[in-house]
Amino acid sequence: VQLVESGGGSVQSGGSLRLSCAYPPYTYSRYCMGWFRQAPGKEREGVATIGNDGMTSYADSVKGRFTMSHDNAKNTLYLEMNALKPEDTAMYYCAAALRTLPYDYCSNSRYWGQGTQVTVSS
């Protein structure tokens, strides 16, 4: 599965960005999609992810500020980021985990995009 992120950039604290992730047709229904990020010297963490139940979970640090959405007509996943903080600075990755039979649970293995850099200055 090829995932292509875009929309990163440099903003000041309190600003907003919208990340996009282009995916192949039919991907959203067959995969558990999500956004992850990795800051220098830190482990990659989930920011907004769809779980086995199909619901979106957000990291506590971004709740109320970030919103994940998708547009299947455009085959695109979005991450709307508001009230950005310097600690949001990271490389952001789009990811897709195959839904596995018989219960459509999300695989532990993911496909990753190349990432898009978000830098928030104070």
Disulfide bonds with the S-S distance in Angstrom:
Cys21-Cys94 2.12
Cys32-Cys106 1.96
